[in-house]
């Protein structure tokens, strides 16, 4: 039996919440993120701001240059979370098979829904109407037979639209797609595909599995299947949190270990605060470092106990930071961002016991 999968994505979610809550922002380019002169990045941009080329994850300084009239608003994650909870409650009235991808995006399997509605398109229509009635926010949706098709369909008619890809339309729909919209195809992969003469879903479908695996490794098999409309991934309602972290982008690049360690202490304290709100028994701690040229590196270590407080987080994080420093206390390559995160011991990092750690890092004890 073919499944009936919905992908629902709120339109410019953070920015739309700000426009809803402040009438003066409506119809204007709203940019959720740090001040325009900060080193922070854009969390979200309203559609009015997007017309100027502003996008999520863009440095705020660049967003300010692209959109001088932009209204910069500090993010209010607590407000966004409350709205997200309302939206999820609406989803659960139709099915328990809800996979929240983020605060503003979800997959729903409505093959057998609680209201016994025959057509998935009707479910999607009702859900979008309910979201508007209860939050005064718009959502876009994609409806099809699997996750891949539903997600790609959502982006075809944003904002405040819905696209349905019925079983008999799958081949034509995929063949006419630009491969750049396929999930998993970023700028580097797209450039390589274009060099190989792959520009559309039809072009991709014409390539053999062997050719795709030779050029794209394991991803080649994924590309081979989805361009044929094949994606058997289930909607997973109980997706386990994989990580929890905190990071900071500095106003000015930092170049000494003393400066970096001070910032690391603040980041450890921020992460501790998040752990108190959302308990997470992570055993792997990862340090992320982004340099001034935007290159990024990480270091991880795992233990047979969980990290719980800021002192423990700072202690291990500072050891990982040492690996990036040429010489403690001396100048290093300028660093613009530090981050700490916790995850389950799924990495290839060496797992150590408490006593072994004391032997490895005696200077920390």
C-alpha positions in Angstrom: 0.0 0.0 0.0 1.3 3.4 -0.9 1.9 5.7 2.0 0.4 9.2 2.4 3.1 11.5 3.6 2.9 15.2 4.5 5.7 17.7 4.9 4.7 20.8 6.6 7.0 23.8 6.8 6.2 27.1 8.5 6.9 30.2 6.3 9.9 32.3 7.5 8.9 31.1 11.0 10.9 33.2 13.4 10.5 36.4 11.3 6.8 35.7 10.9 6.3 35.4 14.6 8.0 38.7 15.1 5.8 40.3 12.4 2.7 38.8 14.0 3.6 40.1 17.5 4.7 43.6 16.3 2.4 45.2 13.8 5.0 47.8 12.9 7.1 45.0 11.4 4.4 43.8 9.0 5.3 44.2 5.3 8.8 45.2 6.2 12.2 43.3 5.9 12.7 41.7 9.2 16.0 39.9 10.0 16.1 37.8 13.1 19.7 37.7 14.4 22.4 39.8 16.0 22.8 43.5 15.5 23.9 44.5 12.0 27.4 45.4 13.2 27.9 42.1 15.1 29.7 38.9 14.1 26.5 36.9 14.5 24.5 35.2 11.8 21.0 35.5 10.5 18.6 33.1 12.2 15.7 33.9 9.8 14.6 36.5 7.3 11.2 37.6 6.3 10.2 37.2 2.7 10.5 41.0 2.3 14.2 40.7 3.4 14.8 37.7 1.2 14.0 39.9 -1.8 17.3 41.6 -1.1 19.2 38.3 -1.0 19.2 37.9 2.8 19.3 34.2 3.8 19.6 32.2 7.0 23.2 31.6 8.3 24.4 34.6 6.5 26.7 37.0 8.6 24.6 39.8 9.9 27.1 42.4 8.6 26.5 41.1 5.1 22.8 41.1 5.5 22.9 44.7 6.6 24.8 45.6 3.4 22.4 43.8 1.2 19.3 45.2 3.0 20.1 48.6 4.5 16.4 49.0 5.5 16.3 45.7 7.3 14.9 45.6 10.9 17.2 43.5 13.0 15.4 41.7 15.9 17.0 39.5 18.6 15.6 36.0 18.6 13.0 35.0 21.2 13.3 31.2 21.2 10.9 30.8 24.1 8.2 32.5 22.0 9.0 30.3 19.0 8.9 27.2 21.1 5.4 28.0 22.4 4.1 28.4 18.9 5.8 25.2 17.8 4.1 23.3 20.6 0.7 24.6 19.4 1.5 23.4 15.9 2.6 20.0 17.1 -0.7 19.6 19.1 -2.6 20.2 15.8 -0.5 17.6 14.0 -1.2 15.0 16.8 -5.0 15.5 16.3 -4.6 13.8 12.9 -1.8 11.2 13.5 0.6 10.0 16.1 3.2 9.5 13.3 4.7 13.0 13.6 8.4 13.5 13.1 9.4 17.1 14.1 12.5 18.1 12.2 12.8 21.4 14.0 10.5 23.9 15.7 8.9 24.8 12.3 9.1 21.7 10.2 7.7 18.2 10.3 6.8 15.0 8.5 3.4 13.4 9.1 2.3 9.9 8.0 -1.5 10.2 7.5 -1.9 6.9 5.6 -4.3 5.9 8.4 -5.2 9.1 10.2 -7.3 9.6 13.3 -10.1 11.4 11.5 -10.4 8.7 8.8 -10.0 11.3 6.0 -9.5 9.5 2.7 -7.3 12.1 1.0 -4.0 13.3 2.3 -4.5 16.6 0.5 -7.6 17.2 2.5 -5.7 16.6 5.7 -2.9 19.0 4.7 -5.5 21.6 3.8 -7.2 21.3 7.2 -3.9 21.4 9.1 -2.8 24.6 7.3 -6.2 26.2 8.0 -6.0 25.2 11.7 -2.5 26.6 12.0 -3.7 29.9 10.6 -6.7 30.0 12.9 -4.8 29.2 16.0 -1.5 31.1 15.4 -2.2 33.6 12.6 0.8 32.2 10.8 1.0 30.5 7.4 2.5 27.1 6.5 3.3 25.5 3.3 2.9 21.8 2.6 4.0 19.0 0.3 1.9 15.8 -0.2 3.1 12.6 -1.8 4.0 9.0 -1.3 7.3 9.4 0.6 9.5 11.8 2.5 11.7 12.9 -0.4 8.8 13.8 -2.7 6.8 15.5 0.1 9.8 17.7 1.2 10.7 18.7 -2.4 7.0 19.4 -3.1 6.7 21.8 -0.2 9.3 24.2 -1.7 7.5 24.4 -5.0 4.8 26.7 -3.8 6.1 28.7 -0.9 5.0 30.8 0.9 1.5 29.7 2.0 1.0 27.1 -0.7 0.6 23.4 -1.1 1.9 21.0 -3.8 0.5 17.5 -4.3 2.5 14.9 -6.2 0.2 11.9 -6.9 1.6 8.5 -7.7 1.0 8.9 -11.5 2.8 12.2 -11.5 6.0 11.1 -9.7 8.2 10.5 -12.8 7.2 13.7 -14.6 7.6 15.7 -11.4 11.1 14.4 -10.7 12.4 14.6 -14.2 11.5 18.3 -14.4 13.3 19.2 -11.2 16.6 21.0 -11.1 19.0 18.7 -9.2 19.9 21.6 -7.0 16.7 21.2 -5.1 17.3 17.6 -4.2 18.0 17.2 -0.4 21.7 16.2 0.0 22.9 18.1 -3.0 24.9 21.2 -1.9 27.0 23.6 -3.8 30.0 21.4 -4.2 28.0 18.3 -5.3 25.9 20.5 -7.6 29.0 21.9 -9.3 30.3 18.4 -9.8 27.0 17.1 -11.2 26.8 20.0 -13.6 30.3 19.3 -14.8 29.1 15.7 -15.5 26.2 17.0 -17.5 23.6 16.4 -14.8 21.3 19.4 -14.5 17.8 17.9 -14.1 16.1 14.9 -12.5 15.9 13.4 -15.9 19.6 13.8 -16.4 20.3 12.1 -13.1 17.9 9.3 -13.9 19.8 8.5 -17.0 23.0 7.7 -15.0 23.8 4.2 -13.9 24.2 3.2 -10.2 27.9 2.3 -10.9 28.6 5.8 -12.4 26.9 7.6 -9.5 28.7 5.6 -6.8 32.0 6.1 -8.6 31.6 9.8 -8.6 29.6 10.4 -5.4 30.4 7.5 -3.1 27.6 6.3 -0.8 25.5 9.3 -1.7 25.4 8.0 -5.3 23.1 5.2 -4.3 20.7 7.7 -2.6 20.7 9.8 -5.7 20.0 6.7 -7.9 16.9 5.8 -5.9 15.3 9.1 -5.2 15.4 10.2 -8.8 13.3 7.2 -9.4 10.9 8.2 -6.6 12.1 5.6 -4.2 12.4 6.4 -0.6 11.3 4.0 2.1 12.3 5.9 5.2 9.5 5.8 7.8 8.2 8.8 9.7 9.8 8.4 13.1 7.8 10.1 15.8 10.2 9.3 18.6 13.4 10.7 17.1 16.0 10.8 19.8 17.8 14.0 20.4 21.3 13.5 19.0 23.1 16.4 20.6 22.8 19.6 22.6 25.2 22.4 22.4 26.1 26.1 22.7 28.4 28.3 20.7 29.5 31.9 20.4 30.6 34.1 17.5 33.0 36.8 18.6 32.8 40.5 17.9 36.5 40.4 17.0 38.7 37.4 16.1 40.5 36.0 19.1 44.2 35.1 18.9 45.4 34.1 22.4 44.6 31.0 24.5 43.7 33.2 27.5 41.0 35.0 25.5 39.6 31.8 24.1 39.5 30.1 27.5 37.5 33.0 29.0 35.0 32.6 26.2 35.0 28.8 26.6 34.0 29.2 30.3 31.0 31.3 29.2 30.0 28.8 26.6 30.3 26.0 29.2 28.0 27.9 31.5 25.5 28.5 28.7 25.5 24.8 27.9 25.0 23.9 31.5 21.9 26.2 31.6 20.5 24.4 28.5 21.1 21.0 30.2 19.1 22.2 33.2 16.2 23.0 31.0 16.5 20.0 28.7 18.4 17.1 30.5 20.6 15.3 28.1 22.9 12.4 29.1 25.6 12.9 26.5 28.9 11.1 26.9 30.7 12.6 23.9 31.9 16.2 24.1 32.8 18.0 21.0 34.6 21.3 20.6 34.0 23.3 17.4 36.4 25.9 16.2 35.8 28.2 13.2 38.7 30.3 12.0 38.6 33.8 10.5 38.7 32.3 7.0 35.5 30.3 7.9 37.3 26.9 7.8 36.0 24.8 10.6 37.4 21.9 12.7 36.2 19.8 15.6 37.7 17.6 18.3 35.8 15.1 20.3 36.3 12.7 23.3 34.0 10.2 24.9 33.8 8.8 28.4 31.9 6.2 30.3 30.1 8.8 32.4 28.0 11.8 31.4 29.0 15.4 31.5 26.6 17.4 33.8 28.0 20.8 34.9 29.9 23.7 33.5 33.1 22.9 35.4 33.3 19.4 33.8 32.4 20.8 30.4 35.1 23.6 30.7 37.7 21.2 31.9 37.4 18.8 29.0 36.7 21.6 26.5 39.9 23.4 27.5 41.9 20.2 26.9 40.4 19.8 23.4 41.1 23.5 22.8 44.8 22.9 23.5 45.0 20.8 20.3 44.2 23.9 18.3 46.7 26.1 19.9 50.3 26.3 18.6 51.6 27.1 22.0 49.6 27.9 25.1 49.5 31.7 25.7 50.9 32.6 22.4 49.2 33.8 19.2 47.2 31.4 17.2 45.4 31.6 13.8 42.6 34.1 14.4 39.4 32.3 15.6 35.9 33.7 15.1 33.7 31.1 16.8 33.9 28.4 19.5 31.3 25.9 20.3 30.7 23.0 22.8 28.2 20.2 22.2 27.2 16.9 23.9 26.2 13.8 22.0 25.9 10.1 22.5 29.1 8.0 22.1 28.5 7.3 18.4 31.7 8.9 17.1 35.0 7.3 16.5 36.5 9.1 19.4 38.3 7.0 21.9 36.2 6.1 24.9 38.0 6.4 28.2 37.2 5.8 31.8 37.5 8.4 34.6 40.8 6.9 35.9 42.3 6.7 32.4 41.4 10.3 31.8 43.3 11.3 35.0 46.4 9.5 33.5 46.0 11.2 30.2 45.3 14.7 31.4 47.1 15.0 34.8 47.5 18.8 34.5 43.8 19.2 34.7 43.3 17.5 38.0 
